[in-house]
Amino acid sequence: MPILLAGAAKVALKPRVGADLVGYSQEQLTTGIHDEIHARALVLDDSTTPIALLSVEICVLPFLLVQMIRDAASLRTGIRPENIFIFTTHTHSAPGMHQPGDWDEPAVNQCVEAIAAAHDSRQPAQIGFGFGRLEGYSINRRWLDRPVDPALGVIRVDRADGSLLAALGCYANHAVVLGYDNLLISGDWPGASSRMLEDDFGGDFVALFAQSACGDVNPLTETVRRRLEAGEPVKAIGEVSSLYGSIAGATWDIGDRAGGTFEEAEVIARAYNAELRKVWDRIRPEADAALWVDRVIVNAAPTPEEPPQPELPPDYAAAMGDVRPGNIPLEQMFVGITTPAGKAVLIGHPGETFSENAVELRKHAQRIGYALPLLVGYANGWYSYLPPSYAYDEGGYEVGAALFIGISRHTQDRLLQAAIEVLQRHV
């Protein structure tokens, strides 16, 4: 039986005070650092398929930078670039890696260091997985009366002696507790979660976070909850509220995140951690594990009957990869884990997917035979929002952003069909 090896590491990123935060459509020049942001890596190796997972506490990561990290990490570790799965936590309170002047040390190098350190620390390990649900801390920001995905997936990794090594948690809730009026660098609520878990478990335990399909999901903070309970008329984010009819007296927008506090971020982090630990305690890790990696490129370019693909600024298009008329190549990456207890799979979407698309993909994957299918957003590139087809008729901020890139309304259907075909190959 092959021996599973695993290693985990985290490296602090070095943003510069005075850097511009990325995530809101306005300038936010930082005045300080509230909490350190990190790159966290987990390397798994079943003796035939070494895999690196990298969680980065920034907003988004263009494909050009993903390639740079993959290539450099591959030279350091020998892991093939296509076996390196990179995703961001989507905090809106960090600078962008595409702005090199905003970092005291190159953030790409720090990410490579995290992967290399995890690789160099590999040792015999055990792995297991499970799922839970967290409700009451998120809200559909487009349609206040539509559901959000409550699923919370957990991958647990222990050393061979049973001591704790790493956890990967996956949950959908936009990291925008802190709003556009915040000028302090922070990992927002996912950063608070990882710090708390690492403090609680102690030692050199590493807590990775993967943001799931939160394209239409915002945090339900105490401030938002009180305003909703008070009955104040409220608009959904962007222009979608017009479809509700006239909202007389509406004075605030559910997407307006001004006034968010670090205390509110910690409330969500504690609730998430409590559910993660419940799941963690039920998992029985095993050394008998097989890994696989696959990928498929899905063209998100519009069909002839749709609005034509716009001409993007050259530097914008270049950062996204081989974007050209008729071609928007989305990499949908898969990382599979098979143990005697069942099959888990991480499915990466390089953009902001809506929660219902994650539920639909999960249903298909479970029917095929996967006990824990996890959709990971902001993975291996970023091509803005990837809305479901009907949302294009409803409009809104997210659809407008997708149309700016030229994302076809059929993209989610293409991603789903391609995913089903890949998943069926690995049952």
N, C-alpha and C positions, 0 to 999 in steps of 0.2 A: 504494500500500500504506500503510495507517495506520501511524503511528509509535507504538510502545509507549513510554509514559512510566512511570517508577517513581520513588518516593522512599521513604526509610526513616528512622526516627528512634527514639530511646529517651529516656524521661524517668524520672528517679528518683522513686519514690513516697516519701512522707514519713510513715511510721508513727511513732507516739509510743511511746517507751520507757515501759513500764507498761501498754501495751495488752494485751488478751486475745487470744491466738492462737486461730484458728478451725480446726477439723478433727477434734479429739478431743473427746469428750463430757465434758470437765472443764475447770475454769478453769486457764489458763496465762498468768499475768501476766508480761509480758516484763521482763527485767532488762538487756537491751542488744540491739545489732544486730551480728550476725556478718557479714552481707553485705547490701549494698543490694539492694532489690527494685525492679523497673522495670515500666513499661508500654512495650512495643515495638510499633511500627506499621510497616506496609508498605502503601503506596498504589500501585495499578496502574491505568492508564488507557489504553485502546486507541482513544481519541478519541470513543467512543460510550458506553462503560460504565466509569465510574470506580468503583473498589472500594477499600475500606479494610479491612485485616486488623489486628486488635489483639490482642496476646497480653499478658495481665496476670498478674503474679506474685503471685497470691493464691489462696485455696482455691476459692471459688465466687462467682458474681455473680448475684444475683437479677434477674429480668426487669425489674423496676421500674428498677433502676440501669442495665441495658442500654439501656432506652429513654432515660434521661436522657443517657447518653453519646452515643447516636446522634443525638438531637435537637440537643444542643449542638455536636457535631462537624459536623453538617450545616449549621448556621448559620455556622460558621467556614469551611467548605470548599466548600459547595455540593454535596457528595456526598449523594445521597438517603439518608435514614436506613435504608431497607431494603437498601442496598448496603454497609452497615457490618457486618462479621462479627467478633464479639467472643468471645474464649475465654480461659479461665484455665489456668495451668499446674498448678493444684491442689496447690500447696505447702500443707502443714499447719502451716507455721511463719511465718504472716503474719496480721495482724489482718483482720477482715472490713470491707469497704467499707460494709456496712449499719450499722456502728457509727461514726458520724462523730466521736465524741469520742476515738476511738483514732488520729486522724490529725492531725499538725501542720498539714497543708494538705489541703483536700478532695481525696480520691483521684480522684473523678470529674473534677475539673478537670485533674489531671495526665494522665489518660487522653485527654482532649480535646486537650491540648497536644501529646501524642505524635502523634495523628492529624493535627493541623494542621501540625506541623513536617514530617511525612512528605509531606503534600500540597504544602506550599510548596517542598519541595526536589525536586520531580519533574523528571526529565530523560530524554532518550532512553535506552532500556534494551533489554536482551535477557533472555529467560527460557527456562528449560528445567526438566526434572524427571526424576526417576528413583527407584528403590527399592533397598533392601538388606534385610539381616536381622541382627538382634542377638539371640543366644541365650546363655543362661547367667547372665543378670543379672536375671531375673524369675521368679516362681513363682505358680502358681494358688493363691490363699489360701483358696479354698473347698474344693477337692478337690486334694490334693497330687499325685494321679496323673492329673490332666487337663491338657491343653496350655494354653499361652498363645500369643498372637499375636506372632510375631517380626518382623513387617513394620516397616520403617523407611523412611518416605517423605521425599523431599527436593525442595524447589522452590528453584532457584538463580536469582538475579537479578544480572546484571552491568550496568554502564554500557555505553553504546554503544562506548566505547573498549576494552572488555574488562576494566576494573578491577572489583573486587568491590564489590557494593552491599549485598546481603542474602541470607539463607538462611532458609527455613522448614522445620524438621524436625518430623516427626510420628511418635510412638512411644508405646506403651502400657506405662506402669510407674508405679504410684502414687508420688507424691512424699512418701513417708513413711519415708525413711531415718531422719530425725530423729523421735523419738517424743514421747510426751506428757510426758516428763521434760525436754525441751528448752525453755529459756526465752529463747532468742535468736532474733531475727527473721532469717529466711533464705529463700532461694528453693529450698532443698533441692537435690536432684541436678539438676533442670532449670535452676535458677539458676546452679549451678556450670558446667554445660555451656555456657550462653550466654556467661558471662563468659570462659571459656577460649577459645571460638571467636572472640569479639571481640578478645581479646588476640592470638591467633594470626594472624588475618587482618589486624589492625591498621586504622589509619585510622578512618573513621567507619562501618565495617562493622557491620551490625545482625543479630543471630542470634535469630530468633523461634522459640519452641517451642510446639507444639500437642500437648496430651495426647490420646492416642487412647482406645480402649475399655479402660480399666483397672479397671472396676468389680469384677473378681474377680482382680486381679493386684497382687501386692506385690513390692517389690524383694528380690532374692536377694543379700543382703549377705554379707560374709565371715563375720560372726558367725552368721547364719542357716545359711550353708553348713556351717560347722564343726559346728554342733549337729546338723544333719541327718546329716552324715557320721559323727558319733559314735554315731548310732543311738538318740538319745534319743527316747522316745515323744512324739509331737507331735499336738496338736489343730489342726484348721483353724479359721478365724475364726468366731466366733459358735457356733451350735448344730449346724452341719452335721455335725460329727464323730460325732454320735450315730448317723448312718446308716452309719458304718463298722463299727459294733458297739462293744463295750467296748474302750477303749484303756487297758489297765492301766498304771499308773505314769506316765501323761502328766503332765508337770509344766510344760509351757509351750505357749503358743498361737502359731501362726504369725503371727497378727495383733498380737501384743504387741510394739510397736516400742520399748519402753524400751531405753535403752542405745545407740541408733544414734548414729553419730559423723559429723562433717563429713568426715573422711578417707574413710569408706565412701561418702558421697555423691560425693566426687570420683572414686572408683574407677569408679562407674557412669557418671559424666559423661565420663570419659576413654574408656571403652569405646564409649559412644554416639557421641562425637565422632569416634573413629577410623573407625567404620563410615560415619558421615555424610560424612566427607572422602573415603572411597573412592567413594561414590556421586557426590559433588560432582565428582570428577575425571573421571568418565565422562560427565557431562552436557555437551552442546554447546548453549549458549543461542542463541536465535534472536530477531530483532526482529519477525518476522512472527508475531503472536499476536493471537487474538481472545478476548474475555472475555464471560462471561454470568453472570447471577445469577438464581436462582429460589428459591421457598420454598413450603412447604405446611404448613398447620396440621393437626396430628393430635390428635384428642381422645383423651386417655389415661384418661378416666373409665371406671369399671367397668361391665360389663353386668349385667342384673338378677340373673343367677345367681351373681354374685360378691359378696363382702362389700361392703356399701354404703360409699360415699365418706364419710370422717369429716368432721366439721365442724372446720375448722382455725381457730386463733385469727385474728381479723380482720387483724392486722398481718402475720402469716405469709402468709395468703392474698393480701393486697394486694401484697406484695413479689413474688409469683409471677406476677402478671398477673390476667387475668379468670378466676380460679378460682372456681367455684360448683358447686352440685350438678348433676351430669350434664355438667360441662364442665371439663376440665383441658387447656388449649390448649398443645400442644408445638409450637414453631416448628422445623421441620426446614429448614435453609437450605443452599443449594447455591451454590458458586462454581466456575465452569468456566473452564478455560484450554485453548485449542486452538492448537497449533503444527503445522508440517508434520511433526513427529516423532510426533504423537499427541495424545490428550486426557487432561487431568487434571481431577479434580473434588474439592473439599473438601465434605464432607457433615457438617453440624453436628447433634449431638444435645445437647439441653439437660439433661444429667444424666449419670449414671454407667452406661455400657453395658458388658456383658460382652464379653470378647475374641472369643468365638465368634460373636457377632452382627456384629462388625466383619468377620470372615472371611467370613461368609455374605453380607453386603452387598457385599464386595469381589468375591466370585465372580460375583454377578449383574451388577455394574457392568462387570467385565472381559468377560463374555460379550456385553454390549450394545455394547462397543467402547471402554471407557475404560482407557487404559494405566496410569494412576495414580489409583485411587480411594482417598481418605483419609477415614476416619471421624474427626471431631474431637469429642471429648467436652467437657462443661462449656462449651458454646457457646450464646451468646445466651439465657442464663437457666439456671436450675438447679431441677430438680424431683426431686431425690434420685436414687435408683437406678432404673434402667429394665431389670429383669431379663428374661431369656427366659421363656416361658410355663411350661416344665417346672420351673424353679427354684422356683416358688410351691409345688409339692408337696414340694420338698426343704427349704424353709424357710431359716433363717439370718438373719444380721444384715441383709444387703442387702435381702432380701425383706421383713423387718419394717419397714425404713425406707420401702420403696415402699408398703406397706400403710398406713403412718401418713399418707402423702399421699393415698392412694386410687388409686394407679397400677394400672390394669388389667393382668391377666396377659397380655392380648392386645396390649399396647402395641408390643412389638418387631415382631410380625407386621404391625401397622398401619403402623409406620414403614417397614418393608421394602417393603410393597406401594406405599405412596405414593412412596418413593424410586425404585422401578423405573419408575413412570409418568412421573416428572419426568425421569429420565435418558434415557428413550426419546425424549422430546420434543426433546432437545438433541443427539442423535447426528448 
